[in-house]
Amino acid sequence: MVLTVIYLVAAITLIVGLRMASNPVTANTGNQIAGIGMAVAIIGTVFLYKGADGNSLENKAWIFGALTIGTILGLLAGKKVKMTSMPELVSFFNGMGGGSAALISLMEFNQLLKGVDLKEMFQLQDPEMIASPAEALVTGSAGSDSGSLLVIFMGLILGALTFSGSLVACLKLMGKFKDIAFRGQHLFNLALLAGCLGLAAYIIGNWQTPNIDITTLFYVCFGMALLYGVFFVLPIGGADMPVVISLLMSLSGIAAASGGFLYDNKFILTGGVLVGAAGIWLTILMCKAMNRSLTNVLVGSFGAGISQSVEAGDKGTHKEISLSDTAVVMNYAKKVLIVPGYGLAVAQAQHICHELEKLLESRGVEVKYAIHPVAGRMPGHMNVLLAESDVSYDKLLEMEQANEEFPTTDVVLVLGANDVVNPAAKTDPGSPIYGMPVLEVEQAKSVIVNKRSMKPGYAGIENALFYQPKTSMLFGDAKKVLQDLSAEIKAL
């Protein structure tokens, strides 16, 4: 009874924490609340859980040893990770969640083969009342061996492909892997997935049939799921990476929920469902922001291997602007919109950007930020980046709001953004990003773009904005440029 109450309280903290995470102002507190709830649930399980035989958990020394190691590694990772590396860390954590779910399925499958009576494990009063595996799932128990296997395979396949896919995504974000595609890859992926699911269905239907090596088939299915995760993520790159990260997060949650089914643990089930639902919703929002379906993202592989070049004769030549001229233009502007991008994160310039914002406001300039939903390398990357430097949440404009304000804006300062401000999304039917909603910065009176060079952005697509008459290029590292720009403005 006490453990049930603990699980209920912990589940509530997860819900509250997830709700608070939707606002940059309360996100940190929400994380802490959810973390406390998780810690209470873990401690309660270790000391209060009793199995069907009435025995408590054994090997507490091993359990707390693993918890200690994991806690230390987690703290070190959280403290030392740079904001630019946050997407890689999120992908890695997604993979660890999926890997844990897969390990649970591996263990429970072996227990099932050893003849463990799962009906007794789940403490069913009358196992015969469960008519089918589907009904077993609805009632939250594994009242039949087939029902148990169905849940085991759900955790195994989703967990395995999330594990391998997330690690590949992490390595790609770190620049260790390149986008790899080959002719017929999508058909190969579909065949691999179908084979994995078909083998799982065969095992569930024939696992007690004599003369069939079920164990070997099970591990073949496991290997196929791992392989599918690798080939699933390999061709996807560029601007689709935020979508892939949120989708993998959702799959890790669903895989974890399968563990809640297996152990009849309401807390694990609730947590997994919350993560899964949040990830799916976030994936839908990301696709909506790109004006594409999820199928198109996964099959179309936008940004994978795309490389375009724009000849100067086609687009004209770009023009540069000096720091002193930029300072004059911004100092005497009435309204400035800043568009943060990955270049800002790479330079770790969010704090000096906030200082520039306060400096301009002290001169009577209205300053706001235009945030594109898929800017950066993960969902909400720019929001988290600016919240870290204490930028007021009220100054962050979503894409629709920003597009309404660009026509009345004197200066737009683009800091390291590329694809999310590319007008080709609206004007060039031949562009890979055609139809994707973008920040319409070209509507402003003047556009100043800070980049290290004229190289294309993460999606490998040239940006016609850089060659327009209203646009001036301010080359250099974002942090140094903003520091020098602030000094120039102060000298005016």
ZIVENPE-V67135 format. One record per pair of residues at least 12 apart in sequence whose ideal C-beta (glycine too) atoms are under 10 Angstrom apart, sorted by the first residue. I is the first residue (numbers start at 1). J is the second residue. Records with the same first field share a line. If there is no record, write none. Layout:
BEGIN
I: J ; J
END
This chain:
BEGIN
1: 48
2: 44 ; 47 ; 48
3: 41 ; 44 ; 45 ; 47 ; 48 ; 49 ; 50 ; 265 ; 267
4: 44 ; 48 ; 266 ; 267
5: 44
6: 37 ; 40 ; 41 ; 42 ; 43 ; 44 ; 45 ; 48 ; 267
7: 37 ; 40 ; 41 ; 44 ; 45 ; 265 ; 266 ; 267 ; 268 ; 269 ; 270 ; 271
8: 41 ; 266 ; 267 ; 270
9: 36 ; 37 ; 40 ; 41 ; 44 ; 267
10: 34 ; 36 ; 37 ; 38 ; 39 ; 40 ; 41 ; 42 ; 44 ; 45 ; 266 ; 267 ; 268 ; 270 ; 271
11: 37 ; 41 ; 266 ; 267 ; 268 ; 269 ; 270 ; 271 ; 273 ; 274
12: 33 ; 37 ; 270
13: 30 ; 32 ; 33 ; 34 ; 35 ; 36 ; 37 ; 38 ; 39 ; 40 ; 41
14: 30 ; 33 ; 34 ; 35 ; 37 ; 38 ; 41 ; 267 ; 270 ; 271 ; 273 ; 274 ; 275
15: 33 ; 34 ; 37 ; 270 ; 271 ; 274
16: 29 ; 30 ; 33 ; 34 ; 37
17: 29 ; 30 ; 31 ; 32 ; 33 ; 34 ; 35 ; 36 ; 37 ; 38 ; 274
18: 30 ; 31 ; 33 ; 34 ; 271 ; 274 ; 275 ; 277 ; 278
19: 33 ; 34
20: 32 ; 33 ; 34
21: 33 ; 34 ; 278 ; 380
22: 278 ; 380
23: 383 ; 387 ; 393
24: 380 ; 383 ; 384 ; 385 ; 386 ; 387 ; 388 ; 391 ; 392 ; 393 ; 396
25: 387 ; 392 ; 393 ; 394
26: 393
27: 380 ; 383 ; 384 ; 387
28: 384 ; 387 ; 388
31: 78
34: 271 ; 274
35: 74
37: 267 ; 271
38: 267 ; 271
39: 67 ; 71
40: 267
41: 265 ; 267 ; 268 ; 271
42: 63 ; 67 ; 267
43: 64 ; 67
44: 267
45: 57 ; 63 ; 263 ; 265 ; 267 ; 268
46: 60 ; 63 ; 64 ; 67
47: 60
49: 263 ; 265
51: 120 ; 121 ; 123
52: 117 ; 118 ; 119 ; 120 ; 121 ; 122 ; 123 ; 124
53: 120 ; 121
70: 96
74: 93 ; 96
77: 89 ; 92 ; 93
82: 345 ; 346 ; 348
83: 344 ; 345 ; 346 ; 348 ; 350 ; 376 ; 381 ; 384 ; 385 ; 388 ; 389
84: 173 ; 342 ; 343 ; 344 ; 345 ; 346 ; 347 ; 348 ; 376 ; 377 ; 381 ; 385
85: 170 ; 173 ; 174 ; 345 ; 377
86: 173 ; 345 ; 376 ; 377 ; 378 ; 380 ; 381 ; 384 ; 385 ; 388
87: 169 ; 170 ; 173 ; 174 ; 241 ; 242 ; 245 ; 342 ; 345 ; 376 ; 377 ; 378 ; 379 ; 381
88: 169 ; 170 ; 171 ; 172 ; 173 ; 174 ; 175 ; 176 ; 245 ; 377 ; 378
89: 170 ; 173 ; 378
90: 166 ; 169 ; 170 ; 173 ; 245 ; 246 ; 248 ; 249 ; 377 ; 378 ; 379 ; 381
91: 165 ; 166 ; 167 ; 168 ; 169 ; 170 ; 171 ; 172 ; 173 ; 174 ; 233 ; 241 ; 244 ; 245 ; 248 ; 249 ; 377 ; 378
92: 166 ; 167 ; 169 ; 170 ; 171 ; 173 ; 174
93: 166 ; 170 ; 249 ; 252
94: 162 ; 163 ; 165 ; 166 ; 167 ; 169 ; 170 ; 245 ; 246 ; 247 ; 248 ; 249 ; 250 ; 251 ; 252 ; 253 ; 275 ; 279
95: 159 ; 162 ; 163 ; 164 ; 165 ; 166 ; 167 ; 168 ; 169 ; 170 ; 229 ; 248 ; 252
96: 162 ; 163 ; 166 ; 167 ; 252
97: 159 ; 162 ; 163 ; 166 ; 248 ; 249 ; 251 ; 252 ; 253 ; 255 ; 256 ; 272 ; 275
98: 155 ; 158 ; 159 ; 160 ; 161 ; 162 ; 163 ; 164 ; 165 ; 166 ; 167 ; 225 ; 229 ; 248 ; 249 ; 251 ; 252 ; 253 ; 254 ; 255 ; 256
99: 159 ; 160 ; 162 ; 163 ; 164 ; 166 ; 167 ; 226 ; 252 ; 255
100: 155 ; 159 ; 163 ; 252 ; 255 ; 256 ; 259
101: 154 ; 155 ; 156 ; 157 ; 158 ; 159 ; 160 ; 162 ; 163 ; 251 ; 252 ; 253 ; 254 ; 255 ; 256 ; 257 ; 258 ; 259 ; 262 ; 268 ; 272
102: 155 ; 156 ; 157 ; 158 ; 159 ; 160 ; 161 ; 162 ; 163 ; 164 ; 222 ; 225 ; 226 ; 255 ; 258
103: 155 ; 156 ; 159 ; 160 ; 163 ; 259
104: 152 ; 155 ; 156 ; 159 ; 255 ; 256 ; 258 ; 259 ; 262 ; 263 ; 268
105: 149 ; 151 ; 152 ; 153 ; 154 ; 155 ; 156 ; 157 ; 158 ; 159 ; 160 ; 218 ; 222 ; 255 ; 258 ; 259 ; 262
106: 152 ; 155 ; 156 ; 159 ; 160 ; 218 ; 219 ; 222
107: 152 ; 262
108: 121 ; 142 ; 148 ; 149 ; 151 ; 152 ; 155 ; 156 ; 258 ; 259 ; 262 ; 263
109: 148 ; 149 ; 152 ; 153 ; 155 ; 156 ; 203 ; 207 ; 214 ; 215 ; 218 ; 219 ; 222
110: 215 ; 218
111: 148 ; 152 ; 262
112: 142 ; 145 ; 148 ; 149 ; 152 ; 207 ; 214
113: 207 ; 214 ; 215 ; 218
116: 148
117: 145
118: 136 ; 141 ; 142 ; 143 ; 144 ; 145 ; 147 ; 148 ; 149 ; 262
119: 141 ; 142 ; 143 ; 144 ; 145 ; 148
121: 141 ; 142 ; 148 ; 262 ; 263 ; 264
122: 136 ; 139 ; 140 ; 141 ; 142 ; 143 ; 148 ; 261 ; 262 ; 263 ; 264
123: 141 ; 264
124: 136 ; 139 ; 141 ; 142 ; 143 ; 264
126: 143
127: 141 ; 142 ; 143 ; 144
128: 143
129: 143
130: 142 ; 143 ; 144 ; 147
131: 143 ; 144
132: 144 ; 146 ; 147
133: 145 ; 146 ; 147 ; 148 ; 149 ; 150 ; 151 ; 204
134: 146 ; 147 ; 150
135: 147
136: 148 ; 150 ; 151 ; 261
137: 150 ; 151 ; 154 ; 258 ; 261
139: 264
140: 260 ; 261 ; 264 ; 265 ; 266 ; 269
141: 261 ; 262 ; 264
142: 261 ; 262 ; 263 ; 264
145: 204 ; 207 ; 208
146: 204 ; 205 ; 207 ; 208
147: 204 ; 261
148: 204 ; 261 ; 262
149: 200 ; 201 ; 203 ; 204 ; 205 ; 207 ; 214 ; 218
150: 200 ; 201 ; 204 ; 258 ; 261
151: 257 ; 258 ; 259 ; 260 ; 261 ; 262
152: 200 ; 203 ; 204 ; 218 ; 258 ; 259 ; 261 ; 262
153: 196 ; 197 ; 199 ; 200 ; 201 ; 203 ; 204 ; 218 ; 221 ; 222 ; 225 ; 258
154: 200 ; 254 ; 255 ; 257 ; 258 ; 259 ; 261 ; 262
155: 254 ; 255 ; 256 ; 257 ; 258 ; 259 ; 260 ; 261 ; 262 ; 272
156: 196 ; 200 ; 218 ; 219 ; 221 ; 222 ; 225 ; 255 ; 258
157: 193 ; 196 ; 197 ; 199 ; 200 ; 221 ; 222 ; 224 ; 225 ; 226 ; 228 ; 229 ; 251 ; 255 ; 258
158: 225 ; 229 ; 250 ; 251 ; 252 ; 253 ; 254 ; 255 ; 256 ; 257 ; 258 ; 276
159: 222 ; 225 ; 226 ; 229 ; 251 ; 252 ; 254 ; 255 ; 256 ; 258 ; 259
160: 196 ; 221 ; 222 ; 223 ; 224 ; 225 ; 226 ; 227 ; 228 ; 229 ; 255
161: 192 ; 193 ; 196 ; 224 ; 225 ; 226 ; 227 ; 228 ; 229 ; 230 ; 231 ; 232 ; 233 ; 248 ; 251 ; 255
162: 225 ; 229 ; 232 ; 247 ; 248 ; 249 ; 250 ; 251 ; 252 ; 253 ; 254 ; 255 ; 256
163: 225 ; 226 ; 229 ; 248 ; 251 ; 252 ; 255
164: 225 ; 226 ; 227 ; 228 ; 229 ; 230 ; 231 ; 232 ; 233
165: 225 ; 226 ; 228 ; 229 ; 230 ; 231 ; 232 ; 233 ; 234 ; 236 ; 244 ; 247 ; 248 ; 251 ; 252
166: 229 ; 233 ; 244 ; 245 ; 248 ; 249 ; 251 ; 252
167: 226 ; 229 ; 230 ; 233
168: 180 ; 229 ; 230 ; 231 ; 232 ; 233 ; 234 ; 236 ; 244 ; 248
169: 229 ; 232 ; 233 ; 234 ; 236 ; 237 ; 241 ; 244 ; 245 ; 247 ; 248 ; 377 ; 378
170: 233 ; 245
171: 233
172: 233 ; 234 ; 236 ; 237 ; 241 ; 244
173: 237 ; 241 ; 245 ; 377 ; 378 ; 458
177: 230 ; 233 ; 234 ; 237
178: 234 ; 237 ; 304 ; 305
179: 233 ; 234 ; 235 ; 236 ; 237 ; 238 ; 240 ; 301 ; 303 ; 304 ; 305 ; 306 ; 460
180: 230 ; 231 ; 233 ; 234 ; 235 ; 237 ; 304 ; 305
181: 231 ; 234 ; 235 ; 236 ; 237 ; 301 ; 304 ; 305
182: 231 ; 234 ; 235
185: 231 ; 232 ; 234 ; 235 ; 299 ; 301 ; 304
186: 231 ; 235 ; 298 ; 299 ; 300 ; 301
188: 228 ; 231
189: 227 ; 228 ; 231 ; 232 ; 234 ; 235 ; 298 ; 299
190: 228 ; 299
191: 228
192: 224 ; 225 ; 227 ; 228 ; 230 ; 231 ; 232
193: 224 ; 225 ; 228 ; 231 ; 232
194: 228
195: 220 ; 221 ; 224 ; 228
196: 220 ; 221 ; 222 ; 223 ; 224 ; 225 ; 226 ; 227 ; 228
197: 221 ; 224 ; 225 ; 228
198: 221 ; 224
199: 217 ; 218 ; 220 ; 221 ; 222 ; 224 ; 225
200: 217 ; 218 ; 221 ; 222 ; 224 ; 225
202: 214 ; 217 ; 221
203: 215 ; 217 ; 218 ; 220 ; 221
229: 248 ; 251
232: 244 ; 247 ; 248 ; 298
233: 245 ; 247 ; 248 ; 298
234: 301 ; 304
235: 298 ; 299 ; 300 ; 301 ; 303 ; 304 ; 305
236: 297 ; 298 ; 299 ; 300 ; 301 ; 302 ; 303 ; 304
237: 301 ; 302 ; 303 ; 304 ; 305 ; 306 ; 458 ; 459 ; 460
238: 301 ; 302 ; 303 ; 304 ; 305 ; 306 ; 419 ; 432 ; 433 ; 456 ; 457 ; 458 ; 459 ; 460 ; 461
239: 286 ; 290 ; 292 ; 297 ; 302 ; 303 ; 306 ; 374 ; 375 ; 377 ; 418 ; 419 ; 420 ; 422 ; 432 ; 433 ; 436 ; 457 ; 458 ; 459 ; 460 ; 461
240: 286 ; 287 ; 290 ; 292 ; 296 ; 297 ; 298 ; 300 ; 301 ; 302 ; 303 ; 304 ; 374 ; 459
241: 303 ; 374 ; 376 ; 377 ; 378 ; 458 ; 459
242: 282 ; 283 ; 286 ; 289 ; 290 ; 373 ; 374 ; 375 ; 376 ; 377 ; 378 ; 379 ; 380 ; 381
243: 282 ; 283 ; 284 ; 285 ; 286 ; 287 ; 289 ; 290 ; 292 ; 294 ; 297 ; 298 ; 302 ; 374 ; 378 ; 379
244: 283 ; 286 ; 297 ; 298 ; 378
245: 279 ; 282 ; 283 ; 286 ; 377 ; 378 ; 379 ; 381
246: 278 ; 279 ; 280 ; 281 ; 282 ; 283 ; 284 ; 285 ; 286 ; 287 ; 378 ; 379 ; 380
247: 279 ; 280 ; 282 ; 283 ; 284 ; 286 ; 287 ; 294 ; 297 ; 298
248: 279 ; 283
249: 275 ; 276 ; 278 ; 279 ; 280 ; 282 ; 283 ; 378 ; 379
250: 275 ; 276 ; 277 ; 278 ; 279 ; 280 ; 281 ; 282 ; 283 ; 284
251: 275 ; 276 ; 279 ; 280 ; 283
252: 272 ; 275 ; 276 ; 279
253: 271 ; 272 ; 273 ; 274 ; 275 ; 276 ; 277 ; 278 ; 279 ; 280
254: 272 ; 273 ; 275 ; 276 ; 277 ; 279 ; 280
255: 272 ; 275 ; 276
256: 268 ; 269 ; 271 ; 272 ; 273 ; 274 ; 275 ; 276
257: 269 ; 270 ; 271 ; 272 ; 273 ; 274 ; 275 ; 276 ; 277
258: 272
259: 271 ; 272
260: 272 ; 273
279: 379
280: 294
282: 373 ; 379 ; 380
283: 297 ; 379
285: 373 ; 374 ; 379
286: 373 ; 374 ; 378 ; 379
287: 373 ; 374
288: 373 ; 437
289: 372 ; 373 ; 374 ; 375 ; 379 ; 398 ; 399 ; 420 ; 436 ; 437 ; 438
290: 302 ; 372 ; 373 ; 374 ; 420 ; 425 ; 433 ; 435 ; 436 ; 437 ; 438
291: 425 ; 433 ; 434 ; 435 ; 436 ; 437 ; 438
292: 433 ; 435 ; 436
296: 435
300: 432
301: 432
302: 432 ; 433 ; 436 ; 459 ; 461
303: 419 ; 432 ; 433 ; 457 ; 458 ; 459 ; 460 ; 461
304: 432 ; 459 ; 460
305: 460
306: 431 ; 432 ; 433 ; 456 ; 459 ; 460 ; 461
307: 456 ; 459 ; 460 ; 461 ; 462
308: 424 ; 430 ; 431 ; 432 ; 456 ; 459 ; 460 ; 461 ; 462
309: 456 ; 460 ; 462
310: 424 ; 454 ; 456 ; 461 ; 462 ; 463 ; 464 ; 466 ; 467
311: 462
312: 467
314: 462 ; 464 ; 467
315: 462 ; 463 ; 464 ; 465 ; 466 ; 467 ; 468
316: 464 ; 466 ; 467 ; 468 ; 469
317: 466 ; 467
318: 449 ; 454 ; 465 ; 466 ; 467 ; 468 ; 471 ; 472 ; 473 ; 475
319: 466 ; 467 ; 468 ; 469 ; 471 ; 472 ; 473
320: 472 ; 473 ; 474 ; 475
321: 446 ; 448 ; 449 ; 450 ; 471 ; 472 ; 473 ; 474 ; 475
322: 472 ; 474 ; 488
323: 474 ; 476 ; 481 ; 484 ; 485 ; 487 ; 488 ; 489
324: 484 ; 485 ; 488 ; 489 ; 491 ; 492
325: 448 ; 472 ; 474 ; 488
326: 411 ; 413 ; 446 ; 448 ; 450 ; 472 ; 474 ; 481 ; 484 ; 485 ; 488 ; 489
327: 484 ; 485 ; 486 ; 487 ; 488 ; 489 ; 490 ; 491 ; 492
328: 488 ; 489 ; 492
329: 410 ; 411 ; 413 ; 445 ; 446 ; 448 ; 472
330: 356 ; 359 ; 360 ; 363 ; 365 ; 367 ; 410 ; 411 ; 413 ; 446 ; 448 ; 485 ; 488 ; 489 ; 492
331: 359 ; 360 ; 363 ; 364 ; 365 ; 411 ; 485 ; 488 ; 489 ; 490 ; 491 ; 492
332: 363 ; 364 ; 365 ; 410 ; 411 ; 492
333: 360 ; 363 ; 364 ; 365 ; 366 ; 367 ; 409 ; 410 ; 411 ; 413 ; 444 ; 445 ; 446
334: 364 ; 365 ; 366 ; 408 ; 409 ; 410 ; 411
335: 365 ; 366 ; 367 ; 368 ; 405 ; 406 ; 408 ; 409 ; 410 ; 411 ; 412 ; 444 ; 445
336: 356 ; 357 ; 360 ; 361 ; 365 ; 366 ; 367 ; 368 ; 369 ; 409 ; 410 ; 411 ; 412 ; 413 ; 444 ; 446 ; 448
337: 366 ; 367 ; 368 ; 369 ; 370 ; 395 ; 397 ; 402 ; 405 ; 406 ; 408 ; 409 ; 410 ; 411 ; 412 ; 413 ; 414 ; 439 ; 441 ; 444 ; 447
338: 353 ; 354 ; 356 ; 357 ; 360 ; 367 ; 368 ; 369 ; 370 ; 371 ; 386 ; 391 ; 395 ; 411 ; 412 ; 413 ; 414 ; 415 ; 417 ; 482
339: 369 ; 370 ; 371 ; 372 ; 375 ; 382 ; 397 ; 402 ; 406 ; 412 ; 413 ; 414 ; 415 ; 416 ; 417 ; 420 ; 421 ; 439 ; 441 ; 447 ; 449 ; 450
340: 353 ; 369 ; 370 ; 371 ; 372 ; 375 ; 376 ; 381 ; 382 ; 383 ; 385 ; 386 ; 391 ; 396 ; 413 ; 414 ; 415 ; 416 ; 417 ; 420 ; 478
341: 372 ; 375 ; 376 ; 381 ; 382 ; 385 ; 414 ; 415 ; 416 ; 417 ; 418 ; 419 ; 420 ; 421 ; 449 ; 450 ; 451 ; 457 ; 458 ; 478
342: 375 ; 376 ; 377 ; 381 ; 382 ; 385 ; 415 ; 416 ; 417 ; 418 ; 419 ; 420 ; 457 ; 458 ; 478
343: 414 ; 415 ; 416 ; 417 ; 418 ; 449 ; 450 ; 451 ; 452 ; 457 ; 477 ; 478 ; 479
344: 375 ; 376 ; 382 ; 385 ; 386 ; 414 ; 415 ; 416 ; 417 ; 450 ; 478 ; 479 ; 482
345: 375 ; 376 ; 377 ; 381 ; 382 ; 384 ; 385 ; 415 ; 416 ; 478
346: 416 ; 452 ; 477 ; 478 ; 479
347: 415 ; 416 ; 450 ; 452 ; 476 ; 477 ; 478 ; 479 ; 480 ; 481 ; 482
348: 385 ; 388 ; 389 ; 477 ; 478 ; 479
349: 385 ; 389 ; 415 ; 416 ; 450 ; 477 ; 478 ; 479 ; 480 ; 481 ; 482 ; 483
350: 382 ; 384 ; 385 ; 386 ; 387 ; 388 ; 389 ; 390 ; 391 ; 415 ; 478 ; 479 ; 482
351: 388 ; 389 ; 390 ; 391 ; 479 ; 482
352: 389 ; 478 ; 479 ; 480 ; 481 ; 482 ; 483 ; 484 ; 485 ; 486
353: 367 ; 369 ; 385 ; 386 ; 389 ; 391 ; 413 ; 415 ; 478 ; 479 ; 482 ; 485 ; 486
354: 367 ; 369 ; 386 ; 388 ; 389 ; 390 ; 391 ; 392 ; 395 ; 482
355: 389 ; 482 ; 483 ; 486
356: 413 ; 415 ; 481 ; 482 ; 483 ; 485 ; 486 ; 489
357: 369 ; 386 ; 389 ; 391 ; 392 ; 395
358: 391 ; 486
359: 485 ; 486 ; 487 ; 489 ; 490
360: 411 ; 413 ; 486 ; 489
361: 395
362: 489 ; 490
363: 489 ; 490 ; 492
365: 410 ; 411 ; 489
366: 395 ; 405 ; 408 ; 409 ; 410
367: 391 ; 395 ; 411 ; 413
368: 391 ; 392 ; 394 ; 395 ; 396 ; 397 ; 401 ; 402 ; 405 ; 409
369: 382 ; 383 ; 386 ; 391 ; 392 ; 395 ; 396 ; 397 ; 402 ; 413 ; 415
370: 382 ; 396 ; 397 ; 398 ; 399 ; 401 ; 402 ; 403 ; 405 ; 406 ; 409 ; 412 ; 413 ; 414 ; 417 ; 420 ; 421 ; 439 ; 440 ; 441 ; 444
371: 383 ; 385 ; 386 ; 395 ; 396 ; 397 ; 398 ; 399 ; 401 ; 402 ; 420 ; 439
372: 398 ; 399 ; 402 ; 417 ; 419 ; 420 ; 421 ; 436 ; 437 ; 438 ; 439
373: 398 ; 399 ; 420 ; 437
374: 399 ; 419 ; 420 ; 436 ; 437 ; 438
375: 399 ; 416 ; 417 ; 418 ; 419 ; 420 ; 421 ; 439
376: 416 ; 417 ; 420 ; 458
377: 458
382: 396 ; 415 ; 417 ; 420
383: 396 ; 398
397: 439
399: 420 ; 437 ; 438 ; 439 ; 440
400: 437
402: 439 ; 440 ; 441
403: 437 ; 438 ; 439 ; 440 ; 441 ; 443
404: 440 ; 443
405: 443 ; 444
406: 439 ; 440 ; 441 ; 442 ; 443 ; 444 ; 445 ; 447
407: 440 ; 443 ; 444 ; 445
408: 443 ; 444 ; 445
409: 441 ; 443 ; 444 ; 445 ; 446 ; 447
410: 444 ; 445 ; 446
411: 444 ; 445 ; 446 ; 447 ; 448 ; 472
412: 439 ; 440 ; 441 ; 442 ; 443 ; 444 ; 445 ; 446 ; 447 ; 448 ; 449 ; 470 ; 471
413: 441 ; 444 ; 446 ; 447 ; 448 ; 449 ; 450 ; 474 ; 481 ; 482 ; 485
414: 439 ; 441 ; 447 ; 448 ; 449 ; 450 ; 451 ; 463 ; 465 ; 466 ; 471 ; 473 ; 474
415: 448 ; 449 ; 450 ; 451 ; 474 ; 478 ; 479 ; 481 ; 482
416: 449 ; 450 ; 451 ; 452 ; 457 ; 477 ; 478
417: 438 ; 439 ; 441 ; 449 ; 450 ; 451 ; 457 ; 463 ; 465
418: 449 ; 451 ; 455 ; 456 ; 457 ; 458 ; 459 ; 460 ; 461 ; 462 ; 463 ; 465 ; 466
419: 432 ; 433 ; 436 ; 438 ; 456 ; 457 ; 458 ; 459 ; 460 ; 461 ; 463
420: 433 ; 436 ; 437 ; 438 ; 439 ; 441 ; 457 ; 459 ; 463
421: 438 ; 439 ; 440 ; 441 ; 442 ; 447 ; 449 ; 457 ; 463 ; 465 ; 466 ; 471
422: 436 ; 438 ; 439 ; 441 ; 442 ; 456 ; 457 ; 459 ; 461 ; 462 ; 463 ; 464 ; 465 ; 466
423: 438 ; 439 ; 440 ; 441 ; 442 ; 443 ; 463 ; 464 ; 465 ; 468
424: 436 ; 438 ; 461 ; 462 ; 463 ; 464 ; 465
425: 437 ; 438 ; 439 ; 440 ; 461
426: 438 ; 440 ; 442
427: 442 ; 464
428: 461 ; 464
431: 461 ; 462 ; 464
432: 459 ; 460 ; 461
433: 459 ; 461
436: 459
438: 465
439: 465
441: 465 ; 468 ; 470 ; 471
442: 464 ; 465 ; 468 ; 469 ; 470 ; 471
443: 470
444: 470 ; 471
445: 470
446: 470 ; 471 ; 472
447: 465 ; 466 ; 468 ; 469 ; 470 ; 471 ; 472 ; 473
448: 470 ; 471 ; 472 ; 473 ; 474 ; 485
449: 463 ; 465 ; 466 ; 471 ; 472 ; 473 ; 474 ; 475
450: 473 ; 474 ; 475 ; 476 ; 477 ; 478 ; 481 ; 482 ; 485
451: 463 ; 466 ; 473 ; 474 ; 475 ; 476 ; 478 ; 481
452: 475 ; 476 ; 477 ; 478 ; 481
453: 473 ; 475 ; 476
454: 466 ; 467 ; 473 ; 475
END
